[in-house]
Amino acid sequence: MNDASPFRVPGISGELVESFTGFICDGDEGDAVQVIEQLLGAGVPAETLMLELLAPAARLMGECWCEDRRDFVEVTLGMARLQQLVRQFRLPAVPRSELRGHALLLPVPTEQHTFGLRIVEEHLLRAGWNVTCVLKVDEPEIARLVAAEPYDFVGFSVTSERLLPALRSAIRCVRTSSRNQGVRIAVGGVLFDGRTITARDVDADAIVRDAQDAVARADAWSGLVGVE
């Protein structure tokens, strides 16, 4: 990328997301890193990069796969590179002595799209939460996890309407098996964008729009742990 690159300009446009996604899918990791470093150098907060660059890039890769603009291998490798960038530019964690509570983040069983959970994990960690994020589970594993640890907050990610029955079943599993009977449950994912589905429809306590909303909801609940 040369000095005339539009990536030197602060802000994250749709054009930038498309170009960045192309770098990721094509294996141009040096250019992808340069985009991030230039934005950070221009004063764009790391939280904004997660929400407005990395998360939309993951979404765009999924769209490209569905529309046959990218093949399975390109998208799979691209998602792996995005995961690596999340680790490389990880937000600084809060000291354990200041942790607010313990959150468990899970995809609905058989859900394939899990990158958004990593973004939520990073924001919760930065906000002072202890986070367990498991990217592949079945219902018996969910029951085992929540029975073993009194999680304060459980978050599920789901992207497809066909997985709504599995989501409802997983939430029932948490409520039945949880060591913390006051556990709070939130759901999120592209399934809920612009839809009329409510939290009550799936027996959740809330639907969250993005990682920042998840943190705000978890923080609001943190003083209600164990309260019916």
GROMACS elastic network, one bead per residue, 0.5 to 0.9 nm:
[ bonds ]
;  ai    aj funct       b0    kb
    1     4     6  0.79916   500
    1     5     6  0.61412   500
    1     7     6  0.89767   500
    1    31     6  0.69187   500
    1    34     6  0.85233   500
    2     5     6  0.55573   500
    3     6     6  0.86333   500
    3     8     6  0.79652   500
    4     7     6  0.85940   500
    4     8     6  0.79600   500
    5     8     6  0.60849   500
    5     9     6  0.82896   500
    6     9     6  0.57784   500
    6    16     6  0.78743   500
    7    10     6  0.74757   500
    7    11     6  0.85120   500
    7    12     6  0.84506   500
    7    16     6  0.69484   500
    7    34     6  0.86462   500
    7    35     6  0.59751   500
    7    36     6  0.88216   500
    7    38     6  0.68836   500
    7    39     6  0.72882   500
    8    35     6  0.78765   500
    8    38     6  0.58810   500
    8    39     6  0.70061   500
    8    42     6  0.76001   500
    9    12     6  0.86186   500
    9    38     6  0.83293   500
    9    39     6  0.76874   500
    9    42     6  0.75226   500
   10    38     6  0.83182   500
   10    39     6  0.60889   500
   10    40     6  0.88215   500
   10    41     6  0.89359   500
   10    42     6  0.56300   500
   10    43     6  0.74095   500
   10    44     6  0.68785   500
   11    16     6  0.89429   500
   11    39     6  0.74071   500
   11    42     6  0.86300   500
   11    44     6  0.71197   500
   12    15     6  0.81769   500
   12    16     6  0.61155   500
   12    17     6  0.70890   500
   12    39     6  0.83359   500
   12    44     6  0.88838   500
   12    48     6  0.88922   500
   12    49     6  0.81815   500
   12    52     6  0.67189   500
   12    53     6  0.68003   500
   13    16     6  0.51039   500
   13    17     6  0.64134   500
   13    18     6  0.87745   500
   13    52     6  0.86674   500
   13    53     6  0.87178   500
   14    17     6  0.50748   500
   14    18     6  0.62941   500
   14    19     6  0.87104   500
   14    56     6  0.89905   500
   15    18     6  0.51407   500
   15    19     6  0.62404   500
   15    20     6  0.85294   500
   16    19     6  0.51300   500
   16    20     6  0.59491   500
   16    21     6  0.84011   500
   16    35     6  0.87682   500
   16    53     6  0.81412   500
   17    20     6  0.50930   500
   17    21     6  0.59943   500
   17    22     6  0.85569   500
   17    52     6  0.81906   500
   17    53     6  0.58543   500
   17    54     6  0.81328   500
   17    56     6  0.69008   500
   17    57     6  0.59760   500
   17    60     6  0.83920   500
   18    21     6  0.51117   500
   18    22     6  0.62394   500
   18    23     6  0.87974   500
   18    57     6  0.72306   500
   18    60     6  0.76837   500
   19    22     6  0.50504   500
   19    23     6  0.64031   500
   19    24     6  0.87983   500
   19    32     6  0.89007   500
   20    23     6  0.51095   500
   20    24     6  0.63601   500
   20    25     6  0.87675   500
   20    31     6  0.80314   500
   20    32     6  0.59040   500
   20    35     6  0.73412   500
   20    53     6  0.80433   500
   20    54     6  0.87805   500
   20    57     6  0.72347   500
   21    24     6  0.50549   500
   21    25     6  0.61538   500
   21    26     6  0.84544   500
   21    32     6  0.82687   500
   21    53     6  0.89223   500
   21    54     6  0.85869   500
   21    56     6  0.87451   500
   21    57     6  0.52456   500
   21    58     6  0.77984   500
   21    60     6  0.73200   500
   21    61     6  0.70247   500
   21    78     6  0.81419   500
   22    25     6  0.51952   500
   22    26     6  0.59118   500
   22    27     6  0.83887   500
   22    28     6  0.81375   500
   22    32     6  0.89243   500
   22    57     6  0.89423   500
   22    61     6  0.88792   500
   23    26     6  0.52292   500
   23    27     6  0.60123   500
   23    29     6  0.64482   500
   23    30     6  0.84842   500
   23    31     6  0.65251   500
   23    32     6  0.57660   500
   23    78     6  0.88116   500
   24    27     6  0.53368   500
   24    28     6  0.60216   500
   24    29     6  0.61725   500
   24    31     6  0.86516   500
   24    32     6  0.64715   500
   24    57     6  0.86142   500
   24    74     6  0.88786   500
   24    75     6  0.89188   500
   24    77     6  0.83156   500
   24    78     6  0.52374   500
   24    79     6  0.80861   500
   24    81     6  0.65959   500
   24    82     6  0.72230   500
   25    28     6  0.76982   500
   25    61     6  0.79151   500
   25    70     6  0.82102   500
   25    74     6  0.54749   500
   25    75     6  0.63084   500
   25    76     6  0.86461   500
   25    77     6  0.69636   500
   25    79     6  0.81661   500
   25    81     6  0.83861   500
   26    29     6  0.83185   500
   26    74     6  0.72447   500
   26    78     6  0.77271   500
   27    30     6  0.85436   500
   27    32     6  0.88859   500
   27    74     6  0.87330   500
   27    77     6  0.81767   500
   27    78     6  0.74063   500
   27    81     6  0.81273   500
   28    31     6  0.56107   500
   28    32     6  0.64576   500
   28    33     6  0.89030   500
   29    33     6  0.60742   500
   29    34     6  0.84524   500
   29    81     6  0.77368   500
   30    33     6  0.51927   500
   30    34     6  0.61460   500
   30    35     6  0.87353   500
   31    35     6  0.62693   500
   31    36     6  0.88232   500
   32    35     6  0.52022   500
   32    36     6  0.66036   500
   32    37     6  0.88150   500
   32    85     6  0.88921   500
   33    36     6  0.51672   500
   33    37     6  0.61303   500
   33    38     6  0.85443   500
   33    85     6  0.77669   500
   34    37     6  0.50509   500
   34    38     6  0.59660   500
   34    39     6  0.84872   500
   35    38     6  0.52825   500
   35    39     6  0.62569   500
   35    40     6  0.86718   500
   36    39     6  0.51955   500
   36    40     6  0.61359   500
   36    41     6  0.84730   500
   36    49     6  0.75628   500
   36    53     6  0.87973   500
   36    89     6  0.87332   500
   37    40     6  0.50843   500
   37    41     6  0.59588   500
   37    42     6  0.84972   500
   38    42     6  0.61104   500
   38    43     6  0.87953   500
   38    44     6  0.89211   500
   39    43     6  0.65319   500
   39    44     6  0.54702   500
   39    45     6  0.83107   500
   39    46     6  0.89760   500
   39    49     6  0.80442   500
   40    43     6  0.52130   500
   40    44     6  0.50226   500
   40    45     6  0.64518   500
   40    46     6  0.69201   500
   40    49     6  0.82494   500
   41    44     6  0.73022   500
   43    46     6  0.89895   500
   44    47     6  0.84069   500
   44    48     6  0.66072   500
   44    49     6  0.70929   500
   45    48     6  0.52516   500
   45    49     6  0.65459   500
   45    50     6  0.89308   500
   46    49     6  0.50186   500
   46    50     6  0.63800   500
   46    51     6  0.88124   500
   46    89     6  0.77784   500
   46    90     6  0.82998   500
   46    91     6  0.68506   500
   47    50     6  0.51995   500
   47    51     6  0.63776   500
   47    52     6  0.85239   500
   47    91     6  0.77637   500
   47   119     6  0.89470   500
   47   122     6  0.85996   500
   47   123     6  0.71960   500
   47   212     6  0.86536   500
   48    51     6  0.51483   500
   48    52     6  0.56306   500
   48    53     6  0.75479   500
   49    52     6  0.53795   500
   49    53     6  0.50669   500
   49    54     6  0.63586   500
   49    55     6  0.84242   500
   50    53     6  0.58793   500
   50    54     6  0.50564   500
   50    55     6  0.60603   500
   50    56     6  0.87557   500
   50    86     6  0.78406   500
   50   119     6  0.63100   500
   50   122     6  0.86246   500
   50   123     6  0.88270   500
   50   211     6  0.89717   500
   51    54     6  0.64162   500
   51    55     6  0.54459   500
   51    56     6  0.72825   500
   51   119     6  0.73540   500
   51   210     6  0.77290   500
   51   211     6  0.73510   500
   51   212     6  0.85306   500
   52    55     6  0.63075   500
   52    56     6  0.60765   500
   52    57     6  0.84772   500
   53    56     6  0.55010   500
   53    57     6  0.60132   500
   53    58     6  0.87550   500
   54    57     6  0.50656   500
   54    58     6  0.63443   500
   54    59     6  0.87624   500
   54    82     6  0.70241   500
   54    85     6  0.86111   500
   54    86     6  0.80938   500
   54   119     6  0.84305   500
   55    58     6  0.51993   500
   55    59     6  0.63640   500
   55    60     6  0.86937   500
   55   115     6  0.73590   500
   55   116     6  0.64165   500
   55   119     6  0.72392   500
   56    60     6  0.60013   500
   56    61     6  0.85393   500
   57    60     6  0.50180   500
   57    61     6  0.61788   500
   57    62     6  0.87012   500
   57    82     6  0.84755   500
   58    61     6  0.51809   500
   58    62     6  0.64669   500
   58    63     6  0.88435   500
   58    75     6  0.88668   500
   58    78     6  0.83340   500
   58    79     6  0.67557   500
   58    82     6  0.76324   500
   58   113     6  0.89135   500
   58   115     6  0.69438   500
   58   116     6  0.81795   500
   59    62     6  0.51935   500
   59    63     6  0.63978   500
   59    64     6  0.87558   500
   59   115     6  0.89207   500
   59   116     6  0.89712   500
   59   190     6  0.88985   500
   60    64     6  0.61106   500
   60    65     6  0.86112   500
   61    64     6  0.50179   500
   61    65     6  0.62549   500
   61    66     6  0.87019   500
   61    70     6  0.75640   500
   61    74     6  0.88692   500
   61    75     6  0.60426   500
   61    78     6  0.78103   500
   61    79     6  0.80690   500
   62    65     6  0.51611   500
   62    66     6  0.62891   500
   62    67     6  0.86632   500
   62    70     6  0.87859   500
   62    75     6  0.72920   500
   62   113     6  0.84347   500
   63    66     6  0.50904   500
   63    67     6  0.61173   500
   63    68     6  0.84922   500
   63    69     6  0.83383   500
   63    70     6  0.88304   500
   64    67     6  0.51280   500
   64    68     6  0.59844   500
   64    70     6  0.53161   500
   64    71     6  0.81573   500
   64    75     6  0.82880   500
   65    68     6  0.50219   500
   65    69     6  0.59284   500
   65    71     6  0.58500   500
   65    72     6  0.67237   500
   65    74     6  0.87565   500
   65    75     6  0.68548   500
   66    69     6  0.77266   500
   66    70     6  0.82361   500
   66    71     6  0.89885   500
   67    70     6  0.77658   500
   68    71     6  0.64311   500
   70    73     6  0.82309   500
   70    74     6  0.61809   500
   70    75     6  0.65635   500
   71    74     6  0.54429   500
   71    75     6  0.63591   500
   71    76     6  0.86319   500
   72    75     6  0.52863   500
   72    76     6  0.59756   500
   72    77     6  0.85177   500
   73    76     6  0.51031   500
   73    77     6  0.60236   500
   73    78     6  0.82622   500
   74    77     6  0.53425   500
   74    78     6  0.58940   500
   74    79     6  0.85776   500
   75    79     6  0.60563   500
   75    80     6  0.85782   500
   76    79     6  0.52446   500
   76    80     6  0.63856   500
   76    81     6  0.88014   500
   77    80     6  0.50394   500
   77    81     6  0.62774   500
   77    82     6  0.87042   500
   78    81     6  0.50738   500
   78    82     6  0.62590   500
   78    83     6  0.86993   500
   79    83     6  0.62363   500
   79    84     6  0.86690   500
   79   115     6  0.76823   500
   80    83     6  0.51086   500
   80    84     6  0.63611   500
   80    85     6  0.88099   500
   81    84     6  0.50118   500
   81    85     6  0.63067   500
   81    86     6  0.87587   500
   82    85     6  0.50184   500
   82    86     6  0.63012   500
   82    87     6  0.87726   500
   82   115     6  0.83661   500
   83    86     6  0.51438   500
   83    87     6  0.65023   500
   83    88     6  0.86933   500
   83   115     6  0.74130   500
   83   118     6  0.79193   500
   84    87     6  0.51577   500
   84    88     6  0.60787   500
   84    89     6  0.86681   500
   85    89     6  0.60152   500
   85    90     6  0.80895   500
   86    89     6  0.54099   500
   86    90     6  0.56369   500
   86    91     6  0.87243   500
   86   118     6  0.78673   500
   86   119     6  0.79044   500
   86   122     6  0.83237   500
   87    91     6  0.86987   500
   90    93     6  0.84579   500
   90   122     6  0.70214   500
   91   122     6  0.65589   500
   91   123     6  0.77738   500
   91   125     6  0.80086   500
   91   126     6  0.62329   500
   92   125     6  0.82128   500
   92   126     6  0.62787   500
   93    96     6  0.85736   500
   93   122     6  0.85998   500
   93   125     6  0.57701   500
   93   126     6  0.50520   500
   93   127     6  0.80093   500
   93   128     6  0.72072   500
   94    97     6  0.83331   500
   94    98     6  0.67121   500
   94    99     6  0.70692   500
   94   125     6  0.68891   500
   94   126     6  0.59341   500
   94   127     6  0.70922   500
   94   128     6  0.51753   500
   94   129     6  0.80095   500
   95    98     6  0.55855   500
   95    99     6  0.69368   500
   95   128     6  0.76307   500
   96    99     6  0.51974   500
   96   100     6  0.89836   500
   96   128     6  0.78772   500
   96   129     6  0.86475   500
   96   130     6  0.78338   500
   97   100     6  0.89652   500
   98   128     6  0.64937   500
   98   129     6  0.85539   500
   99   102     6  0.81242   500
   99   125     6  0.87607   500
   99   127     6  0.84686   500
   99   129     6  0.52099   500
   99   130     6  0.62379   500
  100   127     6  0.83810   500
  100   128     6  0.57061   500
  100   129     6  0.52648   500
  100   130     6  0.74047   500
  100   219     6  0.80684   500
  100   222     6  0.71095   500
  101   128     6  0.78718   500
  101   129     6  0.53439   500
  101   130     6  0.59948   500
  101   131     6  0.84249   500
  101   151     6  0.77214   500
  101   152     6  0.62189   500
  101   153     6  0.80693   500
  101   218     6  0.88972   500
  101   222     6  0.69488   500
  102   129     6  0.59270   500
  102   131     6  0.57139   500
  102   132     6  0.76106   500
  102   149     6  0.88668   500
  102   150     6  0.79577   500
  102   151     6  0.52672   500
  102   152     6  0.55631   500
  102   153     6  0.67378   500
  102   154     6  0.88680   500
  103   121     6  0.88250   500
  103   124     6  0.82118   500
  103   129     6  0.68168   500
  103   130     6  0.62115   500
  103   132     6  0.62254   500
  103   133     6  0.82671   500
  103   151     6  0.57112   500
  103   152     6  0.59463   500
  103   154     6  0.57416   500
  103   155     6  0.76052   500
  103   218     6  0.84045   500
  104   130     6  0.87559   500
  104   131     6  0.59575   500
  104   133     6  0.58768   500
  104   134     6  0.78387   500
  104   145     6  0.86931   500
  104   146     6  0.84120   500
  104   151     6  0.65286   500
  104   152     6  0.81666   500
  104   153     6  0.63059   500
  104   155     6  0.62575   500
  104   156     6  0.86525   500
  105   117     6  0.66163   500
  105   118     6  0.87842   500
  105   120     6  0.83110   500
  105   121     6  0.74227   500
  105   131     6  0.74511   500
  105   132     6  0.62654   500
  105   134     6  0.63941   500
  105   135     6  0.81070   500
  105   153     6  0.84561   500
  105   154     6  0.58389   500
  105   156     6  0.60873   500
  105   157     6  0.80027   500
  106   109     6  0.85129   500
  106   114     6  0.83817   500
  106   117     6  0.73293   500
  106   132     6  0.87351   500
  106   133     6  0.62502   500
  106   134     6  0.55245   500
  106   135     6  0.60780   500
  106   136     6  0.75262   500
  106   137     6  0.74179   500
  106   142     6  0.84115   500
  106   154     6  0.76430   500
  106   155     6  0.61886   500
  106   156     6  0.50005   500
  106   157     6  0.64924   500
  107   110     6  0.78712   500
  107   111     6  0.58556   500
  107   112     6  0.79821   500
  107   113     6  0.79257   500
  107   114     6  0.64262   500
  107   117     6  0.76918   500
  107   134     6  0.76839   500
  107   135     6  0.61485   500
  107   136     6  0.67821   500
  107   137     6  0.72628   500
  107   155     6  0.82795   500
  107   156     6  0.53406   500
  107   158     6  0.63947   500
  107   167     6  0.89201   500
  108   111     6  0.53866   500
  108   112     6  0.88557   500
  108   136     6  0.84511   500
  108   137     6  0.75835   500
  108   138     6  0.80307   500
  108   139     6  0.87903   500
  108   156     6  0.62272   500
  108   157     6  0.62088   500
  108   158     6  0.59420   500
  108   163     6  0.73490   500
  108   164     6  0.87667   500
  108   166     6  0.65736   500
  108   167     6  0.56639   500
  108   170     6  0.70254   500
  109   112     6  0.87091   500
  109   136     6  0.71103   500
  109   137     6  0.56274   500
  109   138     6  0.50663   500
  109   139     6  0.68503   500
  109   163     6  0.82768   500
  109   166     6  0.67305   500
  109   167     6  0.78129   500
  109   170     6  0.78467   500
  110   136     6  0.76954   500
  110   137     6  0.77829   500
  110   138     6  0.76297   500
  110   163     6  0.81472   500
  110   166     6  0.86179   500
  111   114     6  0.74027   500
  111   136     6  0.80254   500
  111   157     6  0.80868   500
  111   158     6  0.65613   500
  111   159     6  0.74893   500
  111   160     6  0.81933   500
  111   163     6  0.76390   500
  112   135     6  0.87929   500
  112   136     6  0.83741   500
  112   158     6  0.89481   500
  112   159     6  0.87276   500
  113   116     6  0.76185   500
  113   117     6  0.88657   500
  113   157     6  0.83453   500
  113   158     6  0.78316   500
  113   159     6  0.71841   500
  114   117     6  0.55118   500
  114   118     6  0.71895   500
  114   135     6  0.63489   500
  114   136     6  0.86592   500
  114   157     6  0.72959   500
  114   158     6  0.85638   500
  115   118     6  0.53076   500
  115   119     6  0.68012   500
  115   135     6  0.88371   500
  116   119     6  0.51094   500
  116   120     6  0.63750   500
  116   121     6  0.85804   500
  116   157     6  0.76582   500
  116   189     6  0.75606   500
  116   210     6  0.84669   500
  116   211     6  0.81210   500
  117   120     6  0.50475   500
  117   121     6  0.60023   500
  117   122     6  0.86404   500
  117   133     6  0.74356   500
  117   134     6  0.89453   500
  117   135     6  0.80028   500
  117   155     6  0.85961   500
  117   156     6  0.83017   500
  117   157     6  0.68730   500
  117   211     6  0.84444   500
  118   122     6  0.62376   500
  118   123     6  0.87587   500
  118   133     6  0.76059   500
  118   135     6  0.89148   500
  119   122     6  0.52267   500
  119   123     6  0.64691   500
  119   124     6  0.87620   500
  119   210     6  0.88214   500
  119   211     6  0.64425   500
  120   123     6  0.52128   500
  120   124     6  0.61516   500
  120   125     6  0.85532   500
  120   210     6  0.75077   500
  120   212     6  0.76799   500
  120   214     6  0.70373   500
  120   215     6  0.78446   500
  121   124     6  0.52209   500
  121   125     6  0.60958   500
  121   126     6  0.85966   500
  121   129     6  0.89481   500
  121   131     6  0.65133   500
  121   132     6  0.80726   500
  121   133     6  0.69115   500
  121   211     6  0.80620   500
  122   125     6  0.51870   500
  122   126     6  0.62279   500
  122   127     6  0.86469   500
  122   131     6  0.88481   500
  122   211     6  0.85125   500
  123   126     6  0.50984   500
  123   127     6  0.61470   500
  123   128     6  0.88026   500
  123   129     6  0.88442   500
  123   211     6  0.62829   500
  123   212     6  0.69234   500
  123   214     6  0.85256   500
  123   215     6  0.68398   500
  124   128     6  0.64007   500
  124   129     6  0.53397   500
  124   130     6  0.76808   500
  124   131     6  0.70982   500
  124   211     6  0.79183   500
  124   212     6  0.84891   500
  124   214     6  0.79059   500
  124   215     6  0.57448   500
  124   218     6  0.84710   500
  125   128     6  0.53015   500
  125   129     6  0.50129   500
  125   130     6  0.62923   500
  125   131     6  0.65146   500
  126   129     6  0.73057   500
  127   215     6  0.70935   500
  127   219     6  0.86301   500
  129   215     6  0.89651   500
  129   218     6  0.89682   500
  134   137     6  0.69912   500
  137   140     6  0.81572   500
  137   141     6  0.58907   500
  137   142     6  0.66020   500
  138   141     6  0.53827   500
  138   142     6  0.63868   500
  138   143     6  0.89055   500
  138   170     6  0.86776   500
  139   143     6  0.62670   500
  139   144     6  0.86255   500
  139   166     6  0.89669   500
  139   169     6  0.81982   500
  139   170     6  0.62149   500
  139   173     6  0.71726   500
  140   143     6  0.50816   500
  140   144     6  0.62154   500
  140   145     6  0.86843   500
  140   173     6  0.85707   500
  141   145     6  0.61153   500
  141   146     6  0.87273   500
  142   145     6  0.51494   500
  142   146     6  0.63076   500
  142   147     6  0.84768   500
  142   170     6  0.74615   500
  142   173     6  0.73492   500
  142   174     6  0.70450   500
  142   177     6  0.86607   500
  143   146     6  0.55080   500
  143   147     6  0.60171   500
  143   148     6  0.85404   500
  143   170     6  0.86584   500
  143   173     6  0.61526   500
  143   174     6  0.63243   500
  143   176     6  0.83118   500
  143   177     6  0.55417   500
  143   178     6  0.72542   500
  144   147     6  0.52462   500
  144   148     6  0.61174   500
  144   149     6  0.88458   500
  144   177     6  0.78854   500
  144   178     6  0.87849   500
  145   148     6  0.53500   500
  145   149     6  0.65104   500
  145   177     6  0.89772   500
  145   178     6  0.82975   500
  146   149     6  0.54872   500
  146   150     6  0.65188   500
  146   151     6  0.66682   500
  146   154     6  0.88627   500
  146   174     6  0.64809   500
  146   175     6  0.89850   500
  146   177     6  0.63703   500
  146   179     6  0.60770   500
  146   180     6  0.79506   500
  147   150     6  0.71413   500
  147   174     6  0.84883   500
  147   177     6  0.55649   500
  147   180     6  0.81420   500
  148   178     6  0.81086   500
  148   179     6  0.67841   500
  149   178     6  0.79464   500
  149   179     6  0.63104   500
  149   180     6  0.79387   500
  150   178     6  0.68262   500
  150   181     6  0.84034   500
  150   183     6  0.78637   500
  151   154     6  0.69134   500
  151   178     6  0.78613   500
  151   179     6  0.76247   500
  151   180     6  0.64383   500
  151   183     6  0.65592   500
  151   184     6  0.86702   500
  152   180     6  0.70972   500
  152   182     6  0.75312   500
  152   183     6  0.51090   500
  152   184     6  0.63884   500
  152   185     6  0.88188   500
  152   218     6  0.85335   500
  152   221     6  0.84237   500
  152   222     6  0.73656   500
  152   225     6  0.60872   500
  152   226     6  0.81544   500
  153   183     6  0.57011   500
  153   185     6  0.58820   500
  153   186     6  0.76963   500
  153   218     6  0.67091   500
  153   221     6  0.81748   500
  153   222     6  0.83926   500
  153   225     6  0.85622   500
  154   174     6  0.83771   500
  154   183     6  0.72348   500
  154   184     6  0.62680   500
  154   186     6  0.63906   500
  154   187     6  0.85244   500
  155   184     6  0.85018   500
  155   185     6  0.57562   500
  155   187     6  0.55791   500
  155   188     6  0.76423   500
  155   214     6  0.83392   500
  156   167     6  0.78662   500
  156   170     6  0.88746   500
  156   171     6  0.85635   500
  156   185     6  0.77551   500
  156   186     6  0.63961   500
  156   188     6  0.63980   500
  156   189     6  0.83536   500
  157   167     6  0.87941   500
  157   186     6  0.88061   500
  157   187     6  0.58496   500
  157   188     6  0.50551   500
  157   189     6  0.52508   500
  157   190     6  0.86753   500
  158   161     6  0.81608   500
  158   163     6  0.70472   500
  158   164     6  0.79349   500
  158   167     6  0.75633   500
  158   187     6  0.75392   500
  158   188     6  0.64402   500
  158   189     6  0.51736   500
  158   190     6  0.72300   500
  158   191     6  0.64242   500
  158   192     6  0.85664   500
  159   162     6  0.88997   500
  159   163     6  0.77873   500
  159   188     6  0.82863   500
  159   189     6  0.53626   500
  159   190     6  0.51394   500
  159   192     6  0.79649   500
  160   163     6  0.55681   500
  160   164     6  0.73874   500
  160   189     6  0.87482   500
  160   190     6  0.78714   500
  160   191     6  0.56436   500
  161   164     6  0.54221   500
  161   165     6  0.85755   500
  161   191     6  0.64667   500
  162   165     6  0.72268   500
  162   166     6  0.83053   500
  163   166     6  0.51581   500
  163   167     6  0.61538   500
  163   168     6  0.87747   500
  164   168     6  0.62177   500
  164   169     6  0.85533   500
  164   202     6  0.76187   500
  165   168     6  0.51953   500
  165   169     6  0.61830   500
  165   170     6  0.86012   500
  165   202     6  0.85056   500
  166   169     6  0.50436   500
  166   170     6  0.60435   500
  166   171     6  0.85923   500
  167   170     6  0.50954   500
  167   171     6  0.61926   500
  167   172     6  0.86198   500
  167   187     6  0.88686   500
  167   202     6  0.71153   500
  168   171     6  0.52022   500
  168   172     6  0.62391   500
  168   173     6  0.86085   500
  168   201     6  0.85307   500
  168   202     6  0.51555   500
  168   203     6  0.67575   500
  168   204     6  0.84188   500
  169   172     6  0.51114   500
  169   173     6  0.61797   500
  169   174     6  0.87924   500
  169   202     6  0.88316   500
  170   174     6  0.63471   500
  170   175     6  0.87802   500
  171   174     6  0.50641   500
  171   175     6  0.62822   500
  171   176     6  0.85685   500
  171   185     6  0.76689   500
  171   202     6  0.76971   500
  171   203     6  0.69102   500
  171   204     6  0.70713   500
  172   175     6  0.51474   500
  172   176     6  0.60563   500
  172   177     6  0.84457   500
  172   203     6  0.77100   500
  173   176     6  0.51740   500
  173   177     6  0.58797   500
  173   178     6  0.79927   500
  174   177     6  0.52604   500
  174   178     6  0.53212   500
  174   183     6  0.84574   500
  174   185     6  0.86118   500
  175   178     6  0.56890   500
  175   180     6  0.87326   500
  175   181     6  0.69551   500
  175   182     6  0.87012   500
  175   183     6  0.75815   500
  175   185     6  0.89041   500
  176   179     6  0.89847   500
  176   181     6  0.82736   500
  177   180     6  0.86779   500
  177   181     6  0.84953   500
  178   181     6  0.59758   500
  178   182     6  0.86045   500
  178   183     6  0.73144   500
  179   182     6  0.88679   500
  179   183     6  0.84831   500
  180   183     6  0.54420   500
  180   225     6  0.83332   500
  180   226     6  0.67570   500
  181   184     6  0.89255   500
  181   225     6  0.89921   500
  181   226     6  0.65556   500
  181   227     6  0.85442   500
  181   228     6  0.80644   500
  182   224     6  0.80440   500
  182   225     6  0.57412   500
  182   227     6  0.56038   500
  182   228     6  0.58628   500
  183   225     6  0.66366   500
  183   226     6  0.68901   500
  183   227     6  0.87615   500
  184   204     6  0.78898   500
  184   205     6  0.62588   500
  184   206     6  0.85543   500
  184   218     6  0.83379   500
  184   221     6  0.74241   500
  184   224     6  0.89358   500
  184   225     6  0.77579   500
  185   203     6  0.85728   500
  185   204     6  0.53394   500
  185   205     6  0.53019   500
  185   206     6  0.68323   500
  185   207     6  0.88964   500
  186   199     6  0.79631   500
  186   204     6  0.57663   500
  186   205     6  0.57227   500
  186   207     6  0.55694   500
  186   208     6  0.66193   500
  186   214     6  0.77711   500
  186   217     6  0.83687   500
  186   218     6  0.87642   500
  187   192     6  0.87971   500
  187   199     6  0.76790   500
  187   202     6  0.88428   500
  187   204     6  0.67995   500
  187   205     6  0.82371   500
  187   206     6  0.64993   500
  187   208     6  0.61986   500
  187   209     6  0.89351   500
  187   214     6  0.89883   500
  188   191     6  0.75924   500
  188   192     6  0.66424   500
  188   193     6  0.88345   500
  188   206     6  0.86973   500
  188   207     6  0.56382   500
  188   208     6  0.52017   500
  188   209     6  0.63336   500
  188   210     6  0.73339   500
  188   214     6  0.85894   500
  189   192     6  0.60591   500
  189   193     6  0.74112   500
  189   207     6  0.88915   500
  189   208     6  0.81212   500
  189   209     6  0.74976   500
  189   210     6  0.79480   500
  190   193     6  0.51801   500
  190   194     6  0.87255   500
  190   209     6  0.87329   500
  191   194     6  0.82790   500
  191   195     6  0.72569   500
  191   197     6  0.88853   500
  192   195     6  0.51720   500
  192   196     6  0.75963   500
  192   197     6  0.66401   500
  192   198     6  0.85418   500
  192   207     6  0.77912   500
  192   208     6  0.87838   500
  192   209     6  0.80311   500
  193   196     6  0.87616   500
  193   209     6  0.76987   500
  194   197     6  0.89203   500
  195   198     6  0.85130   500
  197   200     6  0.83075   500
  197   201     6  0.63840   500
  197   202     6  0.82695   500
  198   201     6  0.52172   500
  198   202     6  0.72699   500
  198   203     6  0.88913   500
  198   204     6  0.85461   500
  198   206     6  0.80179   500
  198   207     6  0.72235   500
  199   202     6  0.56376   500
  199   203     6  0.60787   500
  199   205     6  0.58936   500
  199   206     6  0.51156   500
  199   207     6  0.56523   500
  200   204     6  0.59419   500
  200   205     6  0.71593   500
  200   206     6  0.80547   500
  201   204     6  0.77005   500
  202   205     6  0.89354   500
  203   206     6  0.89067   500
  204   207     6  0.74809   500
  206   217     6  0.80678   500
  207   214     6  0.85990   500
  208   211     6  0.77605   500
  208   212     6  0.86519   500
  208   213     6  0.55639   500
  208   214     6  0.55365   500
  208   217     6  0.77036   500
  209   212     6  0.80835   500
  209   213     6  0.58887   500
  209   214     6  0.74148   500
  210   213     6  0.52810   500
  210   214     6  0.62520   500
  210   215     6  0.88587   500
  211   215     6  0.63269   500
  211   216     6  0.86874   500
  212   215     6  0.51419   500
  212   216     6  0.62324   500
  212   217     6  0.86014   500
  213   216     6  0.50288   500
  213   217     6  0.60681   500
  213   218     6  0.85128   500
  214   217     6  0.51381   500
  214   218     6  0.60726   500
  214   219     6  0.85096   500
  215   218     6  0.50818   500
  215   219     6  0.60025   500
  215   220     6  0.84694   500
  216   219     6  0.51552   500
  216   220     6  0.61181   500
  216   221     6  0.86469   500
  217   220     6  0.50728   500
  217   221     6  0.62458   500
  217   222     6  0.86106   500
  218   221     6  0.51006   500
  218   222     6  0.60121   500
  219   222     6  0.50533   500
  219   223     6  0.77754   500
  220   223     6  0.68985   500
  220   224     6  0.79308   500
  221   224     6  0.51139   500
  221   225     6  0.66645   500
  222   225     6  0.58475   500
  223   226     6  0.88936   500
  223   227     6  0.88422   500
  224   227     6  0.54193   500
  224   228     6  0.83255   500
  225   228     6  0.84871   500
